[in-house]
């Protein structure tokens, strides 16, 4: 499976108004799957992704 890098702007659901960024790499079958995985992972950690998620092949 291909590797992707991501950068996401996220809002902290426990501290409304707090915006930060997250970045990393992951393996996924396609960019759309990578985006869904990033969104799900962020939600599980108490963050909500804004519209600003960049997925690029690594």
VMD Tcl script that builds the backbone (N, CA, C; Angstrom):
set m [mol new atoms 174]
animate dup $m
set s [atomselect $m all]
$s set {name element resname resid chain x y z} {
  {N N UNK 1 A 0.840 -1.182 0.000}
  {CA C UNK 1 A 0.000 0.000 0.000}
  {C C UNK 1 A 0.888 1.250 0.000}
  {N N UNK 2 A 0.418 2.295 -0.649}
  {CA C UNK 2 A 1.195 3.537 -0.687}
  {C C UNK 2 A 1.223 4.251 0.665}
  {N N UNK 3 A 2.278 5.034 0.861}
  {CA C UNK 3 A 2.403 5.855 2.069}
  {C C UNK 3 A 2.015 7.288 1.714}
  {N N UNK 4 A 1.391 7.956 2.682}
  {CA C UNK 4 A 0.966 9.347 2.518}
  {C C UNK 4 A 1.414 10.158 3.721}
  {N N UNK 5 A 1.699 11.416 3.475}
  {CA C UNK 5 A 1.949 12.381 4.546}
  {C C UNK 5 A 0.690 13.218 4.690}
  {N N UNK 6 A 0.438 13.693 5.896}
  {CA C UNK 6 A -0.716 14.573 6.088}
  {C C UNK 6 A -0.365 15.733 6.987}
  {N N UNK 7 A -1.034 16.831 6.752}
  {CA C UNK 7 A -1.020 17.998 7.633}
  {C C UNK 7 A -2.476 18.391 7.792}
  {N N UNK 8 A -2.913 18.520 9.025}
  {CA C UNK 8 A -4.315 18.843 9.281}
  {C C UNK 8 A -4.423 19.965 10.298}
  {N N UNK 9 A -5.328 20.888 10.048}
  {CA C UNK 9 A -5.677 21.904 11.037}
  {C C UNK 9 A -6.815 21.303 11.847}
  {N N UNK 10 A -6.675 21.320 13.166}
  {CA C UNK 10 A -7.672 20.668 14.020}
  {C C UNK 10 A -8.151 21.595 15.124}
  {N N UNK 11 A -9.378 21.370 15.538}
  {CA C UNK 11 A -9.984 22.100 16.649}
  {C C UNK 11 A -10.089 21.149 17.837}
  {N N UNK 12 A -9.690 21.613 18.996}
  {CA C UNK 12 A -9.764 20.822 20.221}
  {C C UNK 12 A -11.207 20.842 20.718}
  {N N UNK 13 A -11.849 19.681 20.772}
  {CA C UNK 13 A -13.252 19.626 21.191}
  {C C UNK 13 A -13.413 19.865 22.692}
  {N N UNK 14 A -12.340 19.713 23.473}
  {CA C UNK 14 A -12.419 19.931 24.910}
  {C C UNK 14 A -12.115 21.379 25.289}
  {N N UNK 15 A -11.523 22.121 24.374}
  {CA C UNK 15 A -11.217 23.531 24.614}
  {C C UNK 15 A -11.691 24.321 23.396}
  {N N UNK 16 A -12.975 24.642 23.356}
  {CA C UNK 16 A -13.518 25.348 22.187}
  {C C UNK 16 A -12.709 26.592 21.843}
  {N N UNK 17 A -12.494 26.777 20.559}
  {CA C UNK 17 A -11.736 27.925 20.092}
  {C C UNK 17 A -10.248 27.643 19.904}
  {N N UNK 18 A -9.765 26.526 20.447}
  {CA C UNK 18 A -8.355 26.161 20.295}
  {C C UNK 18 A -8.152 25.478 18.943}
  {N N UNK 19 A -7.286 26.051 18.129}
  {CA C UNK 19 A -6.954 25.473 16.831}
  {C C UNK 19 A -5.467 25.152 16.833}
  {N N UNK 20 A -5.127 23.972 16.392}
  {CA C UNK 20 A -3.733 23.554 16.308}
  {C C UNK 20 A -3.548 22.749 15.035}
  {N N UNK 21 A -2.380 22.200 14.833}
  {CA C UNK 21 A -2.170 21.392 13.634}
  {C C UNK 21 A -1.588 20.047 14.024}
  {N N UNK 22 A -1.808 19.083 13.158}
  {CA C UNK 22 A -1.283 17.736 13.342}
  {C C UNK 22 A -0.648 17.319 12.029}
  {N N UNK 23 A 0.422 16.561 12.118}
  {CA C UNK 23 A 1.062 16.073 10.910}
  {C C UNK 23 A 1.607 14.682 11.166}
  {N N UNK 24 A 1.766 13.927 10.101}
  {CA C UNK 24 A 2.290 12.576 10.243}
  {C C UNK 24 A 2.275 11.840 8.925}
  {N N UNK 25 A 2.488 10.542 8.999}
  {CA C UNK 25 A 2.455 9.682 7.820}
  {C C UNK 25 A 1.572 8.476 8.118}
  {N N UNK 26 A 1.053 7.889 7.075}
  {CA C UNK 26 A 0.245 6.691 7.217}
  {C C UNK 26 A 0.241 5.921 5.905}
  {N N UNK 27 A -0.181 4.681 5.977}
  {CA C UNK 27 A -0.313 3.823 4.807}
  {C C UNK 27 A -1.800 3.646 4.541}
  {N N UNK 28 A -2.194 3.824 3.289}
  {CA C UNK 28 A -3.609 3.695 2.920}
  {C C UNK 28 A -3.687 3.320 1.439}
  {N N UNK 29 A -4.802 2.720 1.021}
  {CA C UNK 29 A -4.931 2.320 -0.380}
  {C C UNK 29 A -5.069 3.489 -1.356}
  {N N UNK 30 A -5.576 4.650 -0.878}
  {CA C UNK 30 A -5.764 5.806 -1.761}
  {C C UNK 30 A -5.848 7.068 -0.897}
  {N N UNK 31 A -5.708 8.250 -1.508}
  {CA C UNK 31 A -5.767 9.493 -0.724}
  {C C UNK 31 A -7.074 9.681 0.043}
  {N N UNK 32 A -8.194 9.263 -0.542}
  {CA C UNK 32 A -9.482 9.417 0.141}
  {C C UNK 32 A -9.528 8.568 1.409}
  {N N UNK 33 A -8.993 7.361 1.331}
  {CA C UNK 33 A -8.954 6.491 2.514}
  {C C UNK 33 A -8.017 7.076 3.571}
  {N N UNK 34 A -6.921 7.663 3.130}
  {CA C UNK 34 A -5.992 8.294 4.070}
  {C C UNK 34 A -6.690 9.431 4.806}
  {N N UNK 35 A -7.444 10.255 4.077}
  {CA C UNK 35 A -8.167 11.375 4.691}
  {C C UNK 35 A -9.168 10.868 5.734}
  {N N UNK 36 A -9.920 9.826 5.398}
  {CA C UNK 36 A -10.901 9.286 6.346}
  {C C UNK 36 A -10.224 8.725 7.591}
  {N N UNK 37 A -9.075 8.082 7.399}
  {CA C UNK 37 A -8.333 7.536 8.529}
  {C C UNK 37 A -7.829 8.650 9.434}
  {N N UNK 38 A -7.303 9.713 8.849}
  {CA C UNK 38 A -6.822 10.855 9.634}
  {C C UNK 38 A -7.980 11.465 10.419}
  {N N UNK 39 A -9.113 11.705 9.769}
  {CA C UNK 39 A -10.267 12.293 10.448}
  {C C UNK 39 A -10.726 11.422 11.616}
  {N N UNK 40 A -10.808 10.121 11.405}
  {CA C UNK 40 A -11.241 9.200 12.453}
  {C C UNK 40 A -10.249 9.181 13.618}
  {N N UNK 41 A -8.979 9.154 13.303}
  {CA C UNK 41 A -7.948 9.133 14.334}
  {C C UNK 41 A -7.978 10.412 15.169}
  {N N UNK 42 A -8.130 11.545 14.514}
  {CA C UNK 42 A -8.191 12.812 15.242}
  {C C UNK 42 A -9.403 12.860 16.164}
  {N N UNK 43 A -10.567 12.428 15.658}
  {CA C UNK 43 A -11.784 12.417 16.493}
  {C C UNK 43 A -11.591 11.545 17.727}
  {N N UNK 44 A -10.934 10.398 17.563}
  {CA C UNK 44 A -10.741 9.486 18.697}
  {C C UNK 44 A -9.830 10.091 19.759}
  {N N UNK 45 A -9.070 11.122 19.391}
  {CA C UNK 45 A -8.166 11.789 20.326}
  {C C UNK 45 A -8.732 13.117 20.850}
  {N N UNK 46 A -9.982 13.396 20.539}
  {CA C UNK 46 A -10.622 14.601 21.058}
  {C C UNK 46 A -10.461 15.828 20.186}
  {N N UNK 47 A -10.132 15.621 18.905}
  {CA C UNK 47 A -9.982 16.734 17.972}
  {C C UNK 47 A -10.959 16.578 16.826}
  {N N UNK 48 A -11.330 17.685 16.244}
  {CA C UNK 48 A -12.194 17.679 15.062}
  {C C UNK 48 A -11.426 18.363 13.940}
  {N N UNK 49 A -11.271 17.656 12.829}
  {CA C UNK 49 A -10.540 18.221 11.703}
  {C C UNK 49 A -11.351 19.339 11.063}
  {N N UNK 50 A -10.668 20.414 10.710}
  {CA C UNK 50 A -11.314 21.477 9.950}
  {C C UNK 50 A -11.267 21.042 8.483}
  {N N UNK 51 A -11.619 21.914 7.600}
  {CA C UNK 51 A -11.573 21.595 6.171}
  {C C UNK 51 A -10.153 21.551 5.631}
  {N N UNK 52 A -9.182 21.955 6.438}
  {CA C UNK 52 A -7.809 22.068 5.966}
  {C C UNK 52 A -6.997 20.819 6.282}
  {N N UNK 53 A -7.158 19.793 5.445}
  {CA C UNK 53 A -6.355 18.579 5.548}
  {C C UNK 53 A -5.661 18.393 4.215}
  {N N UNK 54 A -4.334 18.286 4.251}
  {CA C UNK 54 A -3.566 18.071 3.038}
  {C C UNK 54 A -2.962 16.680 3.089}
  {N N UNK 55 A -3.262 15.874 2.068}
  {CA C UNK 55 A -2.727 14.524 1.941}
  {C C UNK 55 A -1.824 14.517 0.717}
  {N N UNK 56 A -0.573 14.074 0.893}
  {CA C UNK 56 A 0.356 14.003 -0.243}
  {C C UNK 56 A 1.060 12.657 -0.248}
  {N N UNK 57 A 1.338 12.113 -1.440}
  {CA C UNK 57 A 2.091 10.849 -1.513}
  {C C UNK 57 A 3.489 11.036 -0.929}
  {N N UNK 58 A 3.970 10.018 -0.298}
  {CA C UNK 58 A 5.309 10.099 0.307}
  {C C UNK 58 A 6.305 9.371 -0.558}
}
mol reanalyze $m
mol bondsrecalc $m
mol representation Tube
mol addrep $m
